Amino acid sequence: MILAAKFLLLVVLLILLLRWKVELSLAVFAITLLTVALFGVKLLKAGESAWAGVSDPQTLELFLIIILVQYIGAVQKSRRMYDRLIDSLNTMIRDKRLVAMVSPAIIGFLPMPGGALLSAPLVQVSTDKMKLKPAFNAFLNFWFRHDWELIWPLYAGLLLFQTLSRLPMRRIILFQLPFSILHISTGLAVSFWYFRRHGIQREYPGASNGIHATVRDFFSGTWPILAVVLLFFVKVPPLLPLPLHWALLLVAAILSIWKKVGAKEIGAVIFGKSTIRSLLVIAAVIVFQRVIQISSAFDTLKTMDISLGLAVAFIFMVSFTVAFLTGVNTAYIAIAFPVLLPLIQHLPNYFYLSLYIYVVGFAGILVSPLHLCLVLTNEYFGASLLDVYRYMAIPILLMIGIATGLVLIL
């Protein structure tokens, strides 16, 4: 009971700090200090463990990946590569209803806070003559913006989860792929249900630019993403696949040469506020996890005889609740996984329980009223949060229900 109260105190402090607009890295560092105090961890031991975590080769690879992702995205945006991509989509798809869904999905390959605001104008242009309800426009933009967060290995949350869990990235992606497909298919089902109910037919987007221009514009906007996928996922022994950081480094080098990116611009991205902030968050979370692991108070969890049903209920309570109350992907992973790990690491289905933490937390993120993408999308379209929830309800419940059912039977 005392241990549960300490857990609750950590969660409450994190939520309060985020509600008070404290930087996530500082908020996680604060709950790390509280963990040291609550569980009597010696400062020297905590410091040594923290340094071991930050200097670990896998952590250093994660830092490099974050820097390269930020850099590639910044160059693509500054060179207007995504603008040409959207032009090609309008020409290829020939249906503005689908373009309104594909546009945010394409932008979703670019991990960035509040990225839905970048795709919102594209959705608006595609649907401007359809007279859609503001809440449905918001749903289209928000939902399809998050198609890849469960499987795209450039998202900081997924990278952090892989680092903390030590599970193979390819195995994580393989397991979570069906949930990404479920996310897309339920979004399509809701969208076309709305279109049929309101009599919205296919809308022709205008004259074609020609097949050559269309193909050129499409690959101009997507080749860095396609190259990373090829280098990281395709097996061609002994050359491929490359580790993710090497794949990103090679693509970043080619992109820099191709787009003639100068040293000043490279430095501006690498040492920019967004990159530094991301690195500090990752470092703070790694330190928190290490302090959690060396705390002797968690030894009781390692020997606790807990049923599968109780473990699933506890995971849902912690992961979904923290995700819903914070609206920050890395925050729920930072607090939920290190806290839950001692409870589940000795259970036979540890792999599935670990991924259940991620999937259920992802569902909580999607409906969180503090989720930056959701807030910005609703503001852009002038939509009510409760009205947007109406379109998300069934897909979210299906995701949670299927994930819960699978983890109980696997």
N, C-alpha and C positions, 0 to 999 in steps of 0.2 A: 504493500500500500504506500509506504514511504517512497519507494523507487518510482511508482507511478506518478506520485505527486511531483517528484523532481523532473520527470519527463514533461509533465504538464507545464511546469514552470519554464522550462526551456522553450517549449512551443509558444507559450503566451508571450514571453519576452521577444522572441523573433517576430511574431506577428505585430506586437506593439511598435517595435523599432521600425518595421517596414511601413506601418500605418503613419508613423511620424516622419516618413520620407528620409530615414537614415539610409545611407548607401548599403547595399546588400553585403559587401565585403566587411564593412564595419559592424553590421548587425551580426553576421556569423562569428566574427572575432569576439564580439561581446558575449555571445552565448558560449563560446569556447572558454572564456575566462570564468563564466558562471559555472560551467561544467567542472573546471579545475577546483573551484571553491566548494561546490556541492559534494563532490565525490572525493575530496581530499587528495587530489593528484599533486605530487611534488613538482614544484616549478621547474627544477632542473630536468627531471624526467620528461615533463611535458615539452620543454624546449628541445631536448634531444630528439624526441619522437616527432615533433613538428618539423624539425630540420630534415630528418630522415624522409619524411613524407614529401616535402617540397623538392628535395634534391634527388628523389627516386627517378631513375631513367624513364619510367613510364609517365611520370608527372611532367618531366621536361619535354617529352614527345607531345604531351597534351598541350603544353604552353605553345610549342611551335605550331601545332595544328590550328589553335585559336588565332594566332597571328596571321597565318597564311590564309585562313578563311576570311578574316576581316579584310585582308589586302586584296584578294581576288574579287570579293564583292564590291569593294570601293572602286577598283579599276573598271569593272563592268558597268557600274553606275555612272562614273565620270565620263566614260567613252560612249554612253548612250546605247550600249549593246542591248539593253532590255527594250528600248523603244523600237528597235528594228525587229525584235522578236515578236512584239505585239502586232506590228504591221503584218508580219508573215502569218500569224495566227488568224487574223481577220480574213486574209486571202485564202488560207488553206481550209479552215473549218466551214466557212460560208454560212454560219448560223450564229448570230450574236448571243443567243441564249447559252450556247456552249462556250463561246469566247468569254462570257461573263464568269464562267466557272474555271476555265483553263487558265485565264490570266492570273488570278491570285494563286493558283496552284504552281504556275511557273515561277512567280515571285517568291513562292514558298521555299524554293531551293536556295534562296539567299537568306541565311539566318541573320536576323537583326531585330532588336527590340522595336515593337510597334510597327513591324513590317507591313501590317495590313493597311496602314495609311498610304503606303506606296502603291498598292494595288487598287485601293478604293476608287481613284479617278478612272482607272481602266474599266472597272465594273460599271461605273456610272455612265461612261461613254457608250458601253455596249448595250445598256438597258434604258437609255434616255428616252426612247420612244415607246417603251412597253408599259409605262405608268405603273411600275411595281410599287408595292407598299414599302415604306422606308425600312421596316423591320426585315422584310425579305431581301432587300438589297444588302442590308447589313449581314444577314445570314450567309448569302452567297459569298461575300467578300471574306468574312471571318472564317467560315467553315472550310472552304477550299484552300485558304491560305495555310492551313495546318494539316494538309494531307500527308506530309512526309516526316513529321516530327518523331514518329515512332521508328522510322527506319533510315532516315538520311543521316549518315555518320558525320556530318559537319555541324550538327546542332550541338551546342555546348551541353545541354542537358543530357543527351544521349552519350556524349563523350565522357562526361563526368560520371554518369552511371556505370559505364563500362570500366572506368578507372577504379571506382570504389568497389564494384562487385568482382572485378578480376575475371569476368566472364568473357569469352571470345566475342568480338564484335560481330563477326559473321553469323555466329549462332544466335545472338540477340536479334539481329535483323531478320534472320530466317523465321524465328518464332513470332516476331511481332508483325511480319509482313501481312498475315491474314487480317490483323486488326487495322492496318493501314488500308487494305482493300475494303474492309467493312466500313471504314470511315468514308471512303470515296463513294462506295455504292449506296450507302444510306443517304449521303448528301445528294446524289443524283436522283434517288427515289423521291425525296422530299421536294426537290426542285421541279421535277417534271410533274409531280402531283399538283404543285402550285400552278404551273403553266397550263395544265389541262383544265384545272378548276376555273381559271380566269380567262380561258380562251386565248392564250398567248401562243401564236403560231411562230414558226421559224421566220426569222427576219434576215433578209439578204443584206450583207454588209457593204456591198458596192462593187465597183469594177475591180477585176484582178490586176495585179501588177505584172503578171506573167510568171510562168513556172520557174524560170531561172532566178529572177529577182526574189521570189518567195523563198526558194530553197537557200539562196545566199543569205537573206536576212535571218532565216531561222537558225542556220548554223553559226552565223555571226553572233547571235545572242546566246547560244547554248553550248558552243564547243568547249569552253572550260569545264562546264558541268559534265558533259559527255566524256571528256578526256579523263577526269577524275574517276568516273564510273568504270571506264575501260581499264585504267591502270590498277584500280583497287580490287575490282570484282572478277575480271576475266582471267582465267588460268591458261597461261601459255608458258609452260616450263622451258627453260629455267629463268626466263625474263620476268614473267608476270605470274601472280599479282605482286604489286609493290606494296610495302607498308603504307598506310594512309599518309603519313607525314612526308614520305618521299614522293608519293603521287602528287600531293599538293605542291610540294616544292618545285617539281618539274613543270607542272602546269603554270605556276606563278612565274617561273623564269621565262617560259615561252611567251606568256601573256605580256610580260614586261618588255621583252624584245619586240614583239609584234606591234604593240601599241605605243612603243617608244616612251616608256615611263621613266622619268628622270629620277635621280637620287633624292632630290628634295621632296618629290611626291611620295616616293617609297618611305622616306623617313617620317613624313607627315602622318601616314597611315600606321606604321609600326609603333610610333611613339605618340599617337593620338589618344585623346581621352577615352574613346570607346574601347580601344585595344587594351590600354592600361587597366581600365575598369574591369574588363572581362578577365584579365590575368589575375587581378587582385581577388576577384570572387572565387576563381578556381583555387588559388593558393589558400584562401581562408577556409574553404570547404575541406580541402585535403588536411589542413591542420586540425580542424574540428573532428574529422573522422579519426585521425591518429590519437587524439586525446580521448575520444570516446572508447577506442579500442584498448587503451592501456588502463582505463579506469577499473579498479578491482570490484567496484559495485556491480559491474555487468557480468561478473563471473556467475552470479546466481541465475542469470538468464540462460547461460550456456548449459547449465545442468537442470533447468526447469523442464519437467515432463508436461508438455503442452500438446493438445490434440490438434489435428489439422484444421478442423472447423474453427477452433478458438484462434489459431494462428491467422487464418484468413480473415476472421472478424477483426482482429487487432490490427492487421495490416490495412484493411479498408478504413478503419476508424482513423488511424494515424495519417496514412498517405493521402487519402481523399480530403480529409479535413484540413490538413496543412496546405495542400494545393489550393483548395477552395478559398481559404482565408488569406492566403498570400498572393495568389495569382502569378507567382514567379516560379518558372520551371526549376531553375537551379536551387531555389529555396526549399522546395518540398523534397528534392533529392538530398540536399545537404542535411536536412533534419531527419527525414523519415528513414533513409537507408542506414545511416550509422546507428540510429536508435534501434531499428528492427533487426539488423544483422545478427547480433548476439542471440536473438530469440529464434531465428530460423536456420542459422548456418549448420546446425547439426541434424536438421530434419532431412529425411531421404529425398524429398522433392524440393530441395533448396533452390535449384535452378528456376523452376516454375514460380515459386513463391517470390523470388527476387524480381522476376519480370512482372509479376502481378503488382508489385509495388509501383513499378513504372507505369503500367497501363492504367491502373486505377487512379494514380496521381495525375496522369494526362487527362483523364475524364474530368477530374476536379478542376484542373487548370482551364479546360474549355468553358466551364460554366461559372468560373470565378468572376464576380463583379469587379475585382481589382486587376484582372488581366488587361494589360496595356493595349493589346490588339483589339480586344472587345470594347474597351472604353473609347478608343480613338475611332473605331468603325461606327459605333453608335452615335458619337458626336458628329461625324462626317455626314451621315445620312439622316440625322435627326430622328433616330429610332429609340423606342422604349426597350429597356433591357428585358422586361417581362414578355413583350411581344416577340423578341428574338428567341427567348427561351422556348416559346411554343414550337418553333421549327427545329430546335435542337433536342427536345425532350426525348423523342423516340430513339434517334440515333445514339444518344448518350446512354440511355437505359439498356439498349441492346448491347453496347460495348461492355458495360459493367456486368450485365447478366451473363454474357458468353464467357468473359474473362473469369468470372467467379466459378461458373460451371466447369470450365476446363481445369482450373487449378485444383478443384476438389476431386476430379476423377483421374488426373494424370499422375 
